[in-house]
Amino acid sequence: MLNPFMARQVKRVVDLGWPGMMNIVEFGNQRFGAQGVVHGVGNVSTTKQFYDRLGFTQYLAIDVNTDMGAVVGYLNEPLSSWKFPEEVSGRFDLVTNNGTGEHIFDQAAVFRNAHDLCRVGGVMLHVLPFSPWINHGFYTFQPILFRDLAAANGYEIMFIVIDHRDDGGREVPKADWPRLFVEKQPQHLIKLMSLLRQGAPTVDLLIGVAMHKKGSEPFRKPLQGKYQGDVETDDLRSKYQAGGV
């Protein structure tokens, strides 16, 4: 569902003045559930109408069915293996993974497809379950995943936002990102979350991360940051690091 949290993050991308925000592809068909949330959008009843009002001229959703105008695609496999028009590759200004990725088994395919669908200079917006979201899907997502995904592929992280699905999203200030990315010391993150929520985080929280795709290199699977120094060979290092050795 395009919920209030997601609607505000899309508007956040648009408000940053990102150039050329014309077409969008979404993973999963999205019911619209953010009526009256974004100022200036007006009275809309569908997700496509929402994007139309924000100035997007082309809209595509990919799912396992054609509900709400979606096209059928298999997100468990790389785009290159789909029976899908080649012209969609590298075409989209905004790629959204809004509450879909956690339901797909092959996470490498999910993030590779986002990379391959996004044009150079475009934006990938992931809004996914953070904590605790017990049994909502196959996975929940840690902040370090997005740090290391960006590092492996040369993305610029534009913003990181954490909040409940019906709230506006507390943006994590860049100065606090080191605390957000501390590994195996959850007390640092718990303290940060308490400050962001102005109290203990007792509800299911989403994490929203927008990333700018800056280059045309093929997708790289990330290596968790704390193990980067353990890689011994240049060949293996080039597989994990943007731009090679």
Summary of the structure (lengths in Angstrom):
residues: 245
radius of gyration: 17.7
end to end distance: 41.0
largest distance: 57.2
contacts: 743
relative contact order: 0.15
helix: 35%
strand: 22%
